[in-house]
């Protein structure tokens, strides 16, 4: 099922990002109360710092298990503050379903968010690239079970990412679709490895199992690279998506790569996770 969403009317503060790159958020950016812990990863052979926003009432005895929104770029100096604040505000306003937000702080971002590449210029963006499979194993096999042990969570999981993190979201949709029910990719860097994810999407879709899941795709005004690749991927999904998969495709030519995350995340999250009273 395809849903085309008209451009939003409200712009929020710009994010600090560049195509295929990442710049951290402001050091003193406000954020709601949250818990932080560290988790050693056998898959990555390193210890990772994890930030968890807990919605109001989630620790009450007898409270129902709640969904979880996972986010790469989830450090306190990265995108965790504005996403956690957006979710907290939406819940308190009665517009968003209560959910946890799990932010994964970066160590080697470009290593973790990218798959293998044969393109020499891709390899030049960082000392190490191509580690997305190990990062996905960390999330799926180590972090998700740890979150289940520590918090009262349901089996409903989502993931959100922008730029290279958006590339990781799309790759995970194909590589391990069972990990999440909702995939949100904002201006994904699908140019990686000469558009490999898009070029081979048809083959992958033919072997993707039918299941209830949603893929949200958007692109800003990056007409030379991200816009064409995202549109092609949406077209393939339109004709080949397995049963149960819902595509929500929202081109956002009114936005830029450096502000699409902050500008669109509030509306996107309210659209995908409305409060019970607002659900259709």
Buried (B, 14 or more C-beta within 10 A) or exposed (E): EEEEBEEBEEBBEBBBBEBBBBEBBEEEBEBBEBEEEEBEBEBBEEEBBBBBBBBEEBEEEEEEBBBBBBBBBBBBBBBBBBBBBBBBEBBEEEBBBBBBBBBBBBBBBBBBBBBBBEEEEBBEBBEEBBBBBBBBBBBBBBBBEEBBEBBBBEEBBBBBBBBBBBBBBBBBBBBBBEBBBBBBBBBBBBBBBEBBBBBEBEEBBEEBEEEEBBBBBBBBBBEEBBBBBBBBBBBBBEEBBBEEBBBBBBBBEBBBBBBBBBBBBBBBBBBBBBBEEEEE
